[in-house]
Amino acid sequence: MGAVVHTELLNRGAAVPAQSGAGKLHPLIAVKLWENPCWLSFRINYLGLRFNLPVYGWIEQRYGLMRPEYVVLYALYLRDGIAAKDVCASAGFPKNSISRAIQKLLRRRLIRRASDARDRRSYVLRLTAEGRRILDETVPPMVAHEKRMLSVLNRNEQETLSRLMAKLVADSPTWPTQLHGE
């Protein structure tokens, strides 16, 4: 992509916000976020890391849960009584990582496995009281952290961001899963 096209793209509302903390960023991070032809993916990843690193670091330190283990618990928090394959499909982790996480959670008695009432050959996972207690303690700080991240936006901007992100997510199944260099 040529510099002119790149600059045009950045100037279409994607440039550095005037009253931001952008001056506090490491210079290379600033280049990756503001002078990058792949600005969207780098900004999404950056924001994801700014959310995930403190959250999962705190959970690991306080509860001894690694990220894949907490991802399993959180999936069950959102929809208890699902199969391991459902957790895998939604987690973004390899199947073996989720399988190991499930085994650790079963040993710690944070989840239990039960026969699926619809298909006796299958099993579903459920939170135990202790697993639920951990989620009751961890979800509110996560929500507060996200609210802090969004606090720079007014309500209309937050709603617009939500709609735009939802549009990208809804279209994502049509995106290629492999790149072919040209």
SULTANOR-V318476 format. One record per helix or strand. SS is the DSSP state (helix for helix, strand for strand). FROM is the first residue (numbers start at 0). LEN is the number of residues. If there is no record, write none. Layout:
BEGIN
ss->{SS;SS}
from->{FROM;FROM}
len->{LEN;LEN}
END
This chain:
BEGIN
ss->{helix;helix;helix;helix;helix;strand;helix;helix;strand;strand;helix;helix}
from->{2;21;26;38;66;81;83;94;110;122;128;154}
len->{9;3;8;25;12;1;8;13;5;5;22;20}
END
